[in-house]
């Protein structure tokens, strides 16, 4: 957990945190809903039953937090296509790096359509007819082209994901619309969900032979991110939800492999905080620069931080250990294949040493949808309706 200052500051922080939770109604423990829940039932479960959502599509870009199977089709890539991954996804591993559904699955259900399929697994026919969104995310990817190299992995970095959108979906799908105007309106109303930069700020930074200062490195990342978001804007995209980076210094892998004097590895979290502050300020500027655009910040760092401060309020009992076991019988490396994970998955923040559990993914979705303290300047429901 990031340092919160003097003891009195901690008390004040917790008081306002609790006040905020109860005012938004997100501090109540709400278990992950059933696997096959439909849109109306999920809206009622989230106390959103009477709202109207006219969202045409959800497009997903990013890394292993939101990859739903693209890396299955890449040779020499990081994959999560074996049990125990997917144990709660109807018992079927799909490539999602968790035990069940991921944040964008819940959001898609709220929107009333299928989970966005992985672009690399789609048939040519599906690419021409799927209007409800596509997933381009790739595990171990990031903003910079260096991601994946240190481990000799084949990944789709963010600019390559944008390339795929431009060269496949944009061209394939456009022909299915009756006019250019109707396609332009479709793109402008669709939500583009982005979660990237975790790997840039983690392994890629740590293994780089020529390190910039954290401040300069953050500037490089944000500038490159803007170049790609600007590309999407020029292609017709208008509604962006850009997540910041979670406190990776509190991941089970980091707290078990790096020196630290607090509950988390503060050096890592401080590096991330520099990037997060810059991205927050930049989104406001980009919205004023790109006419008609809406840039919304998903504050994933705060969502995790709130859980670390008050885990029981969100139904969590274990915030810092992996649910699955690695090949050495420990809980530090990726999950061993076909080895049963822990049984208390619903009350754990992490499923493996790097990735959140389905319960944490559901909380992430739930708070983005309803809570403008972690999704600003408007929440995700408001962005979907905009």
Helices and strands as residue ranges (DSSP letters): H 7-24, H 39-45, E 58-62, G 70-73, H 103-111, E 117-118, G 119-121, H 124-129, E 134-135, G 149-151, H 158-164, I 165-169, H 170-174, H 180-189, E 191-195, H 198-199, I 200-204, H 205-206, H 214-235, E 239-243, G 248-250, H 252-257, H 266-289, E 294-298, H 300-309, G 311-314, G 345-347, H 358-370, E 375-376, H 380-385
